[in-house]
Amino acid sequence: MNTIQQLQKINPINFLMIAAAGMINAFGITIFLAPVKLYDSGISGTSMLLSQITPLSLSWLLLLLNILLFLYGYKKQGKRFTVTSYYTAYAA
């Protein structure tokens, strides 16, 4: 099954909800967590921590760690998971 067929199986309301969740997450990290150096969990928290101890920016670390996670997800879960995860990470 190709990627277009995979996308057609996903309900459009799911994409709207995923976009809303991504925007809320980005707002919370940018406004509340990053300025006071309070770390989130998961990839975003790991990126925040690494941005404090390395010269790389938070944006680049989020991108790098998410690419690694997408590759792992593609291998373990398939195209549909990877496409929705990609949309979640970069919709907002």
C-alpha positions in Angstrom: 0.0 0.0 0.0 1.5 3.3 -1.0 1.7 6.5 1.1 -1.3 8.2 -0.5 -3.5 5.2 0.3 -2.2 5.3 3.9 -3.1 9.0 4.2 -6.6 8.4 2.8 -7.3 6.0 5.6 -6.7 8.6 8.3 -9.7 10.6 9.4 -9.2 14.4 8.6 -10.4 15.4 12.1 -7.4 13.5 13.5 -5.1 15.8 11.6 -6.9 18.8 13.0 -6.6 17.5 16.5 -2.9 16.5 16.0 -2.2 20.1 14.8 -4.0 21.6 17.8 -2.0 19.4 20.2 1.3 20.3 18.4 0.5 24.0 18.7 -0.4 23.7 22.4 2.8 21.7 23.1 5.0 24.2 21.2 3.4 27.2 23.0 3.9 25.5 26.4 7.5 24.7 25.8 8.4 28.1 24.4 6.5 30.2 26.9 6.6 28.3 30.1 9.3 25.6 30.2 12.3 26.8 28.2 12.7 30.3 29.9 12.9 28.8 33.4 15.0 25.8 32.3 12.3 23.3 33.4 12.5 20.2 31.3 9.7 18.3 29.6 9.7 14.5 29.2 10.6 12.5 26.1 12.3 13.9 23.0 11.4 17.6 23.8 12.9 17.3 27.3 16.0 15.6 26.1 16.4 18.2 23.4 16.0 21.0 26.0 18.6 19.4 28.3 21.1 18.9 25.5 20.6 22.5 24.3 21.7 23.7 27.7 24.9 21.6 27.7 25.9 21.7 24.0 26.3 24.6 21.5 23.4 23.3 19.4 20.1 25.1 19.4 16.8 23.5 20.7 15.4 23.6 17.2 18.2 21.5 15.7 18.2 19.0 18.5 14.5 18.5 18.2 14.9 17.9 14.5 17.8 15.5 14.9 16.2 13.4 17.6 12.9 13.3 15.8 14.5 12.1 12.6 16.1 9.2 14.5 12.7 8.5 16.1 10.9 8.6 12.8 13.4 6.1 11.3 12.9 3.8 14.2 9.1 4.2 14.0 9.1 3.5 10.3 11.0 0.3 10.8 8.8 -0.9 13.7 5.4 0.5 12.9 5.3 1.2 9.2 4.3 4.1 6.9 1.1 5.2 8.5 2.6 5.7 11.9 5.6 7.6 10.4 3.4 9.9 8.3 1.1 10.8 11.3 4.2 11.3 13.5 5.8 13.5 11.0 2.7 15.6 10.7 2.4 15.8 14.5 6.0 17.1 14.9 6.0 19.6 12.1 2.3 20.8 11.8 2.7 23.5 14.3 
